[in-house]
Amino acid sequence: MTFTRRGPSGGVPPTKIARFAERFVLAARQFVAGQAESTLVLSALLAFAALWMLYDTLSTATVDAHWDNSEASLWAEHFAFGYKHPPMTAWLFALWFSVFPRQAWAAHLLNVSVVTAGLGVTWRLLRDHLDRNRALFGLAALFLIPLYDIKTEVFNANIVMIPFWAAALLFYLRARRGLGIFDSFLAGACASLTVLGKYWAFFLIAGMAVAAVTGAGTRRFWCSPAPYAMAAGAAIVIAPHIIWFVIERGGANYVFLRDTMTTTESFGAVAVRSGYYLLGAAAYAIGPLILLAALRPSRSALADIIWPSDIDRQQVLVLFVVPLVLPALVNLAMPYRLTPDWTFPNWAPLPIVLYGGRALAVDENAVAGAGLVALAAAVVALVASPLVAFQRPRSDEESFRQHFQEVAELGEHLAGKPVALYWGSPQMIAGLPFYWPAAEPLTGDPLSAEGRVRIAASGLLIVCLDGDASCRKTATAFAGAGARSTGVTLTRSFLGFSAPPMSFTLTAVPGELSAQ
């Protein structure tokens, strides 16, 4: 990844663009060479966080907080050791928004902060196994994986796993090498913390199990206290969730797994899904693979990637390949809703696999070039972000996100007090909990006896889309009994362009009307 200039003896003279690029790379190289390692890494992570926070803010300027944030908000209001997913998403959400306001920018900052923290832990993992230049090159390569940036708009269980997965690998590899009890305990604890993010982490544990019984030094490892300290750390952290799962018989967690995760497709369709998963995962690694190609690896370097010559990188390869490939194999035996988008946390060890071989030359020119490529990718995304924002309200799926906050504010104004109970069109109700954290959704029919009992205690705010005849019929029944009702039409504007208007009916039902 260097730029060379032809001398006067022959060849095509460089263009102005090429000369500018050459000077730019030279300046970047001098920056890399002249800064302390800690300064470079901190600068890279802060720049990453700032650029992608700006991208998230601009690309979502025409919509409000994602409904996944509202789902997490509902969980966060009631502490538990499990919800539809394991509890880590709700715990982090509750902790974050105990400090920050319920605004979309704060939700974006949460996403970026979790991913950046994960990359910070990943840096320590890389530095344990790579020299300075290779680790910096690898960090820049990870910046090019869309699952770390473009696709982190939504705070969910996939993002939550990223820092804990990287930490589990970091401490496992340290424990395997040094047999330290503390590292071993932390490896098991971090693996269980990853499970508390999402059950996808069982594939991480499978990778750790395979790595623990393979490679040189296996007998030494099992004759030490390390694996047992690891098991103790894992058991202590995961025990409350297991107890909850047994007592609640899985609760909403089990129902979600049973009803939405499993499939009954034919074997052919299942095989296609596994193939799509593997191809999609490979596609996410295109950026790091292009950087590898730019290094012009020799045959021996490529052979060292396929099977590394040193013991530590063999372990890393197992920890990378098993959790990445095993989901496709499990899907063939027990079909489930598999997608490459679930590989958010899997990529931390990729730079060690690709760039760790000594047959591959990685100098400061290469580091500077990789950093500029990562910067260019972020700048291109920023330039495109207004177009993304412009398109969102015109998408059938995204259009309902335009007015969550405004409808929430109008509803509270109509009710004359903070909303405690709400009901209405599902597309709107799904996005309101983020803005009404103290309120609860009413399940079932508000006109039923059970519904009226709940309304009597706290009142009800009904939000209906104009096209939702069933919802409007219920709202009309309460309005006819004296509830306050109003129709509103809202339009979102952005850079001089206006999205199609959306109309709503808001109805505030006082508690005393529920008996009528």
BAVOVEX-264883 format. One record per residue (C-alpha): residue number from 1; x, z, y. Coordinates in steps of 0.02 Angstrom, whole numbers, plus 50000, padded with zeros to 5 digits. Example, Ala and Ser with C-alpha at 12.3 -4.5 7.8 and 13.67 -1.06 7.14 Angstrom:
// residues 2
(1, (50615, 50390, 49775))
(2, (50684, 50357, 49947))
// end
This chain:
// residues 516
(1, (50000, 50000, 50000))
(2, (50132, 49944, 50123))
(3, (50137, 49811, 50255))
(4, (50294, 49703, 50258))
(5, (50345, 49587, 50397))
(6, (50430, 49421, 50362))
(7, (50596, 49394, 50450))
(8, (50642, 49244, 50554))
(9, (50720, 49152, 50406))
(10, (50555, 49084, 50344))
(11, (50377, 49115, 50299))
(12, (50220, 49131, 50402))
(13, (50241, 49240, 50557))
(14, (50128, 49391, 50561))
(15, (49966, 49379, 50660))
(16, (49923, 49499, 50800))
(17, (49803, 49588, 50683))
(18, (49938, 49608, 50552))
(19, (50061, 49675, 50680))
(20, (49931, 49798, 50743))
(21, (49894, 49854, 50564))
(22, (50079, 49873, 50531))
(23, (50102, 49982, 50684))
(24, (49948, 50082, 50637))
(25, (50013, 50116, 50462))
(26, (50184, 50160, 50531))
(27, (50105, 50287, 50648))
(28, (50005, 50360, 50504))
(29, (50162, 50369, 50397))
(30, (50255, 50461, 50535))
(31, (50110, 50582, 50550))
(32, (50111, 50615, 50362))
(33, (50300, 50638, 50361))
(34, (50305, 50748, 50515))
(35, (50167, 50873, 50476))
(36, (50169, 51025, 50365))
(37, (50069, 51010, 50206))
(38, (49943, 51142, 50257))
(39, (49915, 51054, 50424))
(40, (49885, 50887, 50340))
(41, (49761, 50957, 50214))
(42, (49668, 51061, 50342))
(43, (49660, 50911, 50460))
(44, (49598, 50798, 50321))
(45, (49461, 50919, 50266))
(46, (49403, 50954, 50445))
(47, (49400, 50768, 50484))
(48, (49303, 50736, 50323))
(49, (49176, 50871, 50366))
(50, (49156, 50813, 50547))
(51, (49138, 50627, 50507))
(52, (49013, 50649, 50367))
(53, (48915, 50782, 50462))
(54, (48900, 50653, 50601))
(55, (48847, 50521, 50476))
(56, (48713, 50633, 50401))
(57, (48648, 50677, 50574))
(58, (48640, 50496, 50634))
(59, (48574, 50419, 50474))
(60, (48431, 50545, 50465))
(61, (48390, 50545, 50651))
(62, (48219, 50469, 50617))
(63, (48165, 50594, 50483))
(64, (48159, 50782, 50459))
(65, (48237, 50892, 50327))
(66, (48224, 50826, 50149))
(67, (48087, 50899, 50039))
(68, (48220, 50965, 49919))
(69, (48264, 51087, 50058))
(70, (48083, 51143, 50060))
(71, (48087, 51169, 49872))
(72, (48245, 51274, 49889))
(73, (48161, 51369, 50031))
(74, (48015, 51418, 49919))
(75, (48135, 51483, 49787))
(76, (48242, 51574, 49915))
(77, (48096, 51679, 49975))
(78, (48084, 51764, 49806))
(79, (48247, 51823, 49728))
(80, (48258, 51785, 49542))
(81, (48384, 51738, 49409))
(82, (48300, 51571, 49378))
(83, (48177, 51446, 49451))
(84, (48146, 51264, 49406))
(85, (48336, 51256, 49404))
(86, (48456, 51400, 49380))
(87, (48465, 51513, 49533))
(88, (48626, 51467, 49627))
(89, (48542, 51338, 49739))
(90, (48415, 51466, 49800))
(91, (48546, 51602, 49821))
(92, (48661, 51494, 49929))
(93, (48512, 51428, 50027))
(94, (48450, 51604, 50065))
(95, (48624, 51662, 50116))
(96, (48653, 51513, 50229))
(97, (48486, 51521, 50319))
(98, (48499, 51706, 50346))
(99, (48628, 51652, 50476))
(100, (48575, 51477, 50531))
(101, (48407, 51419, 50602))
(102, (48284, 51313, 50503))
(103, (48341, 51149, 50578))
(104, (48391, 50986, 50495))
(105, (48567, 50994, 50569))
(106, (48595, 51163, 50486))
(107, (48541, 51089, 50319))
(108, (48665, 50947, 50341))
(109, (48801, 51071, 50386))
(110, (48765, 51168, 50226))
(111, (48786, 51010, 50121))
(112, (48948, 50961, 50205))
(113, (49017, 51138, 50197))
(114, (48986, 51155, 50010))
(115, (49067, 50986, 49973))
(116, (49214, 51022, 50088))
(117, (49239, 51191, 50003))
(118, (49239, 51100, 49837))
(119, (49371, 50979, 49899))
(120, (49474, 51127, 49961))
(121, (49471, 51204, 49787))
(122, (49509, 51033, 49714))
(123, (49662, 51022, 49825))
(124, (49732, 51178, 49742))
(125, (49695, 51099, 49572))
(126, (49786, 50940, 49621))
(127, (49933, 51033, 49693))
(128, (49957, 51130, 49532))
(129, (49991, 50966, 49442))
(130, (50047, 50839, 49572))
(131, (50183, 50833, 49702))
(132, (50139, 50830, 49887))
(133, (50120, 50642, 49906))
(134, (50020, 50617, 49746))
(135, (49904, 50761, 49789))
(136, (49873, 50694, 49965))
(137, (49845, 50520, 49894))
(138, (49723, 50593, 49767))
(139, (49627, 50689, 49899))
(140, (49605, 50529, 50000))
(141, (49547, 50442, 49841))
(142, (49412, 50574, 49813))
(143, (49350, 50543, 49991))
(144, (49305, 50367, 49932))
(145, (49187, 50427, 49795))
(146, (49010, 50412, 49867))
(147, (48952, 50570, 49777))
(148, (49062, 50670, 49896))
(149, (48995, 50594, 50057))
(150, (48859, 50461, 50071))
(151, (48752, 50538, 49934))
(152, (48767, 50720, 49989))
(153, (48627, 50712, 50116))
(154, (48516, 50823, 50008))
(155, (48558, 51002, 49962))
(156, (48522, 51020, 49778))
(157, (48591, 51084, 49614))
(158, (48710, 50936, 49595))
(159, (48803, 50979, 49755))
(160, (48803, 51165, 49717))
(161, (48906, 51137, 49560))
(162, (49051, 51049, 49649))
(163, (49158, 51199, 49705))
(164, (49124, 51304, 49550))
(165, (49166, 51161, 49430))
(166, (49331, 51130, 49519))
(167, (49371, 51316, 49517))
(168, (49334, 51328, 49330))
(169, (49458, 51187, 49296))
(170, (49587, 51264, 49413))
(171, (49585, 51434, 49328))
(172, (49567, 51366, 49151))
(173, (49723, 51258, 49169))
(174, (49819, 51403, 49246))
(175, (49763, 51516, 49104))
(176, (49809, 51388, 48972))
(177, (49982, 51369, 49048))
(178, (50021, 51549, 49095))
(179, (49899, 51647, 48984))
(180, (49858, 51763, 49129))
(181, (49709, 51877, 49097))
(182, (49648, 51867, 49277))
(183, (49654, 51677, 49279))
(184, (49567, 51674, 49111))
(185, (49428, 51790, 49170))
(186, (49402, 51685, 49326))
(187, (49396, 51525, 49223))
(188, (49253, 51593, 49119))
(189, (49165, 51668, 49269))
(190, (49175, 51505, 49368))
(191, (49112, 51405, 49220))
(192, (48959, 51518, 49211))
(193, (48935, 51506, 49400))
(194, (48931, 51318, 49377))
(195, (48795, 51340, 49244))
(196, (48699, 51445, 49369))
(197, (48701, 51290, 49479))
(198, (48635, 51172, 49346))
(199, (48634, 51159, 49157))
(200, (48737, 51000, 49172))
(201, (48883, 51122, 49174))
(202, (48864, 51145, 48986))
(203, (48960, 50982, 48974))
(204, (49100, 51066, 49072))
(205, (49099, 51208, 48947))
(206, (49104, 51081, 48805))
(207, (49256, 51001, 48886))
(208, (49341, 51170, 48903))
(209, (49302, 51208, 48720))
(210, (49376, 51044, 48660))
(211, (49530, 51068, 48771))
(212, (49551, 51245, 48703))
(213, (49569, 51186, 48523))
(214, (49676, 51031, 48555))
(215, (49850, 50992, 48615))
(216, (50017, 51079, 48606))
(217, (50015, 51267, 48628))
(218, (49843, 51291, 48551))
(219, (49902, 51426, 48430))
(220, (49995, 51517, 48570))
(221, (49837, 51512, 48675))
(222, (49723, 51583, 48540))
(223, (49848, 51719, 48494))
(224, (49846, 51781, 48673))
(225, (49709, 51881, 48763))
(226, (49669, 51729, 48872))
(227, (49523, 51651, 48776))
(228, (49440, 51820, 48753))
(229, (49457, 51864, 48937))
(230, (49384, 51693, 48973))
(231, (49235, 51727, 48860))
(232, (49210, 51898, 48940))
(233, (49207, 51823, 49115))
(234, (49081, 51693, 49062))
(235, (48969, 51818, 48973))
(236, (48964, 51943, 49116))
(237, (48914, 51813, 49244))
(238, (48784, 51721, 49138))
(239, (48705, 51874, 49056))
(240, (48573, 51910, 49191))
(241, (48512, 51730, 49184))
(242, (48501, 51732, 48995))
(243, (48404, 51896, 48999))
(244, (48286, 51822, 49129))
(245, (48264, 51665, 49023))
(246, (48220, 51768, 48869))
(247, (48101, 51884, 48960))
(248, (48015, 51743, 49054))
(249, (48024, 51627, 48902))
(250, (48108, 51501, 49013))
(251, (47975, 51507, 49148))
(252, (47968, 51356, 49263))
(253, (48144, 51315, 49206))
(254, (48089, 51279, 49028))
(255, (47933, 51186, 49083))
(256, (48039, 51074, 49196))
(257, (48162, 51037, 49056))
(258, (48023, 51003, 48932))
(259, (47909, 50898, 49041))
(260, (48026, 50801, 49154))
(261, (48196, 50793, 49071))
(262, (48158, 50734, 48895))
(263, (48098, 50559, 48854))
(264, (48019, 50470, 48705))
(265, (48097, 50299, 48732))
(266, (48151, 50185, 48591))
(267, (48331, 50193, 48532))
(268, (48367, 50026, 48615))
(269, (48305, 50090, 48782))
(270, (48403, 50251, 48758))
(271, (48562, 50153, 48719))
(272, (48537, 50050, 48877))
(273, (48516, 50210, 48977))
(274, (48679, 50279, 48908))
(275, (48766, 50116, 48948))
(276, (48695, 50116, 49124))
(277, (48755, 50295, 49147))
(278, (48933, 50250, 49096))
(279, (48936, 50093, 49204))
(280, (48865, 50188, 49351))
(281, (48995, 50325, 49332))
(282, (49133, 50194, 49327))
(283, (49061, 50114, 49483))
(284, (49075, 50279, 49576))
(285, (49262, 50278, 49538))
(286, (49290, 50104, 49611))
(287, (49377, 50171, 49767))
(288, (49508, 50274, 49673))
(289, (49534, 50130, 49551))
(290, (49565, 50008, 49695))
(291, (49694, 50128, 49764))
(292, (49774, 50134, 49592))
(293, (49782, 49944, 49588))
(294, (49862, 49944, 49761))
(295, (50005, 50048, 49689))
(296, (50040, 49906, 49565))
(297, (50058, 50016, 49411))
(298, (50172, 49956, 49272))
(299, (50120, 49946, 49090))
(300, (50205, 50111, 49057))
(301, (50110, 50191, 49202))
(302, (49945, 50125, 49134))
(303, (49989, 50186, 48960))
(304, (50026, 50358, 49033))
(305, (49851, 50361, 49110))
(306, (49770, 50322, 48943))
(307, (49870, 50459, 48857))
(308, (49984, 50563, 48968))
(309, (50159, 50607, 48912))
(310, (50154, 50787, 48973))
(311, (50050, 50926, 48896))
(312, (49962, 50985, 49053))
(313, (49896, 50813, 49097))
(314, (49835, 50790, 48918))
(315, (49728, 50944, 48945))
(316, (49667, 50875, 49111))
(317, (49620, 50711, 49028))
(318, (49515, 50803, 48898))
(319, (49432, 50906, 49035))
(320, (49390, 50747, 49129))
(321, (49336, 50630, 48988))
(322, (49234, 50748, 48878))
(323, (49112, 50809, 49013))
(324, (49096, 50631, 49080))
(325, (49067, 50539, 48916))
(326, (48978, 50672, 48812))
(327, (48813, 50657, 48909))
(328, (48797, 50475, 48856))
(329, (48826, 50523, 48673))
(330, (48704, 50669, 48678))
(331, (48575, 50553, 48753))
(332, (48583, 50443, 48597))
(333, (48539, 50592, 48487))
(334, (48421, 50686, 48604))
(335, (48355, 50566, 48737))
(336, (48337, 50636, 48912))
(337, (48325, 50573, 49090))
(338, (48509, 50530, 49113))
(339, (48581, 50459, 49275))
(340, (48758, 50437, 49343))
(341, (48703, 50530, 49500))
(342, (48720, 50691, 49402))
(343, (48910, 50670, 49395))
(344, (48933, 50747, 49569))
(345, (49053, 50884, 49508))
(346, (49143, 50785, 49373))
(347, (49273, 50698, 49481))
(348, (49393, 50838, 49533))
(349, (49525, 50801, 49398))
(350, (49521, 50610, 49421))
(351, (49674, 50601, 49537))
(352, (49779, 50697, 49410))
(353, (49726, 50574, 49275))
(354, (49758, 50418, 49380))
(355, (49907, 50463, 49488))
(356, (50000, 50600, 49394))
(357, (50117, 50493, 49290))
(358, (50300, 50488, 49342))
(359, (50305, 50301, 49311))
(360, (50191, 50277, 49461))
(361, (50276, 50277, 49632))
(362, (50178, 50362, 49771))
(363, (50273, 50373, 49936))
(364, (50222, 50420, 50112))
(365, (50175, 50239, 50151))
(366, (50049, 50246, 50009))
(367, (49980, 50413, 50071))
(368, (49961, 50343, 50247))
(369, (49875, 50186, 50180))
(370, (49754, 50286, 50071))
(371, (49711, 50400, 50216))
(372, (49676, 50251, 50329))
(373, (49565, 50172, 50195))
(374, (49465, 50333, 50181))
(375, (49452, 50342, 50371))
(376, (49397, 50160, 50381))
(377, (49262, 50191, 50250))
(378, (49194, 50337, 50352))
(379, (49197, 50235, 50513))
(380, (49104, 50091, 50429))
(381, (48973, 50215, 50368))
(382, (48957, 50286, 50544))
(383, (48935, 50113, 50618))
(384, (48799, 50077, 50490))
(385, (48712, 50246, 50510))
(386, (48591, 50191, 50649))
(387, (48533, 50048, 50536))
(388, (48503, 50173, 50396))
(389, (48405, 50283, 50515))
(390, (48304, 50134, 50577))
(391, (48255, 50087, 50399))
(392, (48202, 50260, 50338))
(393, (48029, 50269, 50421))
(394, (47989, 50097, 50352))
(395, (48019, 50155, 50173))
(396, (47863, 50210, 50079))
(397, (47957, 50360, 50010))
(398, (48044, 50414, 50170))
(399, (47902, 50381, 50294))
(400, (47820, 50551, 50263))
(401, (47980, 50640, 50317))
(402, (47958, 50585, 50499))
(403, (47840, 50722, 50554))
(404, (47867, 50879, 50450))
(405, (47935, 50983, 50594))
(406, (47810, 50919, 50723))
(407, (47662, 50948, 50606))
(408, (47727, 51123, 50569))
(409, (47735, 51163, 50755))
(410, (47562, 51088, 50789))
(411, (47489, 51186, 50643))
(412, (47554, 51352, 50708))
(413, (47489, 51310, 50881))
(414, (47316, 51271, 50811))
(415, (47313, 51429, 50705))
(416, (47373, 51534, 50851))
(417, (47491, 51632, 50737))
(418, (47626, 51602, 50606))
(419, (47555, 51509, 50457))
(420, (47544, 51619, 50301))
(421, (47451, 51502, 50181))
(422, (47437, 51313, 50182))
(423, (47362, 51171, 50082))
(424, (47339, 50984, 50100))
(425, (47406, 50811, 50059))
(426, (47550, 50829, 49935))
(427, (47665, 50711, 50030))
(428, (47659, 50825, 50182))
(429, (47647, 50994, 50097))
(430, (47808, 50958, 50003))
(431, (47909, 50955, 50165))
(432, (47832, 51099, 50263))
(433, (47905, 51254, 50175))
(434, (48074, 51225, 50258))
(435, (47991, 51249, 50427))
(436, (47869, 51384, 50368))
(437, (47985, 51497, 50267))
(438, (47868, 51647, 50271))
(439, (47715, 51547, 50215))
(440, (47655, 51509, 50039))
(441, (47569, 51353, 49971))
(442, (47394, 51375, 49902))
(443, (47379, 51303, 49728))
(444, (47212, 51244, 49663))
(445, (47050, 51213, 49758))
(446, (47029, 51307, 49924))
(447, (46840, 51301, 49898))
(448, (46851, 51390, 49730))
(449, (46816, 51577, 49715))
(450, (47001, 51613, 49686))
(451, (47050, 51505, 49834))
(452, (46926, 51593, 49950))
(453, (46996, 51763, 49900))
(454, (47170, 51711, 49951))
(455, (47108, 51633, 50113))
(456, (47016, 51794, 50158))
(457, (47180, 51889, 50158))
(458, (47282, 51774, 50271))
(459, (47184, 51621, 50328))
(460, (47231, 51442, 50285))
(461, (47308, 51292, 50372))
(462, (47254, 51124, 50299))
(463, (47360, 50968, 50332))
(464, (47279, 50803, 50282))
(465, (47342, 50626, 50296))
(466, (47205, 50514, 50364))
(467, (47207, 50412, 50205))
(468, (47183, 50564, 50092))
(469, (46993, 50566, 50071))
(470, (46989, 50714, 49952))
(471, (47092, 50824, 50069))
(472, (46987, 50775, 50220))
(473, (46826, 50815, 50125))
(474, (46887, 50992, 50095))
(475, (46944, 51010, 50276))
(476, (46774, 50946, 50337))
(477, (46684, 51077, 50232))
(478, (46781, 51216, 50320))
(479, (46764, 51132, 50491))
(480, (46576, 51127, 50467))
(481, (46579, 51315, 50441))
(482, (46672, 51344, 50604))
(483, (46856, 51314, 50568))
(484, (46960, 51238, 50708))
(485, (47007, 51058, 50670))
(486, (47100, 50923, 50766))
(487, (47161, 50748, 50733))
(488, (47334, 50693, 50788))
(489, (47428, 50528, 50783))
(490, (47618, 50539, 50789))
(491, (47751, 50406, 50813))
(492, (47939, 50428, 50797))
(493, (48053, 50330, 50913))
(494, (48237, 50295, 50892))
(495, (48353, 50193, 51005))
(496, (48204, 50111, 51087))
(497, (48117, 50065, 50924))
(498, (47957, 50150, 50867))
(499, (47905, 50176, 50686))
(500, (47726, 50141, 50631))
(501, (47608, 50282, 50686))
(502, (47543, 50410, 50562))
(503, (47380, 50505, 50583))
(504, (47340, 50680, 50521))
(505, (47197, 50804, 50525))
(506, (47247, 50986, 50547))
(507, (47121, 51123, 50508))
(508, (47147, 51309, 50539))
(509, (47033, 51416, 50430))
(510, (47016, 51599, 50484))
(511, (47007, 51724, 50343))
(512, (46828, 51775, 50384))
(513, (46763, 51598, 50348))
(514, (46816, 51606, 50166))
(515, (46661, 51706, 50121))
(516, (46543, 51573, 50190))
// end
